[in-house]
Amino acid sequence: MPYFRVAEAARLLGVSDDTVRRWIDQGHLAAETDGAGRKVVEGAALAVFAKAQATEIPDPSDIGRSARNRFVGLVTEVITDTVMAQVELQCGPHRVVSLMSAEAVREMGLTPGVLAVALVKATQVIVETPG
């Protein structure tokens, strides 16, 4: 089972080292001490904690969909030519890029600062682990 040092856990959770230490001290996150005397968090426990801490940004469209992978965020960049466009969204810590027609960009009014929802419905998702 993998173990993560406090700094690694903080980076994975998107918070400071001090926040992770507070969670450990308050008993919200279980930690152990490794052979070098450092606090470490077991990977499975960190995954459960990360899932519990995750706050989903509400989907403003209020539309029922079969796609479960929804990323709500702000449009940060739009690059268009005469036919196609590249739209970049910042969805929490995630950067999502979509290619679509320039006509769709105009019709939807996609410009930097606009709230948008990126949907991902894929039959193949590639999962990698660090080597």
WODA-V237082 format. One record per backbone hydrogen bond with DSSP energy under -1.0 kcal/mol. NH is the residue of the N-H (numbers start at 1). CO is the residue of the C=O. Records with the same first field share a line. If there is no record, write none. Layout:
BEGIN
NH=CO ; CO
END
This chain:
BEGIN
4=41
9=5
10=6
11=7
12=8
13=9
14=10
15=10
20=16
21=17
22=18
23=19
24=20
25=21
26=22
27=24
28=23
29=23
32=40
34=38
37=34
40=32
41=4
43=2
46=42
47=43
48=44
49=45
50=46
51=47
52=48
53=49
54=50
70=68
71=118
73=116
74=90
75=114
76=88
77=88
79=86
81=84
85=100
86=79
87=98
88=77
89=96
90=74
91=94
94=91
96=89
98=87
100=85
102=83
105=101
106=102
107=103
108=104
110=105
113=75
114=111
116=73
118=71
120=69
END
